[in-house]
Amino acid sequence: MSELAIGLSYGAATLLVMFTGMPIAFALGTVAVTFMYFFMSSSSLDMVTQNVYEEMASITLLSIPLFIMKGAAIGKSRAGQDLYSAIHAWLHRVPGGLGIANVFACALFAAMAGSSPATCSAIGSAGIPEMRKRGYSPGFAAGIIAAGGTLGILLPPSIVMILYAVAAEQSLGRLFLAGIGPGVLLVALFSGYAVLRARKEYREAFALFEQGGAKSAYLDQEHFTLAKKVEMLPRVLPFVLLLIGVMVALYGGYATPSETAGLGGMLALALIAVIYGLWRPRDVAPMLASTLRESTMLMLIIGMSLLYSYVMSSLHISQGAAQWIVGMQLSRWLLLGVILAMVIVLGFFLPPVSIILMTAPIILPPLKAAGFDLVWFGVVMTIVMEMGLIHPPVGLNIFVIKSIAPDIPLSEVIWGVLPFVALMFAAVFLMCAFPGIALGLPNLVMGAK
């Protein structure tokens, strides 16, 4: 068979196996091993385990389960709810302040946990009921938590960024720094929308009340004394200091990413032991079990994805696809648009981890040849993959929200997240127009490349 026929068969077989409902890791592994059997030397099958091990034997990947442990320690304790409550107390007088509080809480929690589903679950379990109790529409409450949760794969430490650094052979520290500016931009865009949406819902609630309708909780003024605000800070500040300390250790050159992840995980366990008294084996066991379960699932996907990419390379599928893309002689921006459109389509079906590891060998060489900075593209690609977490048909965060707020119809959740998808598109256009949004901070801290 020609390389083209093999490549088309490889892609078709992958889609076919995935549509059977087989878990992603096993689907990728099955397709890879099958094509090794039929189109590669028989000795290659003897090397499957060695190939997977060699691909995963990266000190950078070691940081993933350690960052997951840090997130589990925070997510399984009351730290997320306390963080949310403190931000809400300080922002409640701002129009749409509760929505903004949820965005900031998601951003801070995401920066500590590095996981979108964990952020949605931890902040949403407290934030959605509080927003609805105060009159916010269910769709808006669900949408802002789902969108805020996506910051978990953009703000450092980001597991997706770690994998991109491995796949693209880029500096992890530079990638982490590059995610901060766009993360702040998205927080600003989400917060601005929260203000506008809250004002609109307030006007509608006020007009309905004047016409003799029921008084919405929107119209009730909540008051927090300064003493009450200050009282909430002691439980939040240690985790903020933990975040700052981890960042200083990483970017100050005092520790490698893996050492930083280990430090963050151990300090998170120490903090919840001191602040919340969670130190007994029965208290810590759910956190360690969650870490083991999520780490095993993720590392299995990574291993099979790397094997899948290895087979693509060995059969010259990725090289042929890259040459075909280059041969189209598209302008650099049209090339970028085509590639991002492909990522969006893949986001309908695949998680960010698989998208990166499956597509990197194909899309990165043409982008590099076109003159795009691969650190900048990594951030843009991450934002596009964030959209995949909140757009139908299979946005993961949508179903996380549905699980913690089952009484909100799925249609309302979907309509609630669509404005945030539009805001992410706006962020991508701004980054294309002003690359310094992503590259300014890493160039300032680590020097221009």
Order of alpha helices (4+ residues) and beta strands (2+ residues): alpha-alpha-alpha-alpha-alpha-alpha-alpha-alpha-alpha-alpha-alpha-alpha-alpha-alpha-alpha-alpha-alpha-alpha-alpha-alpha-alpha
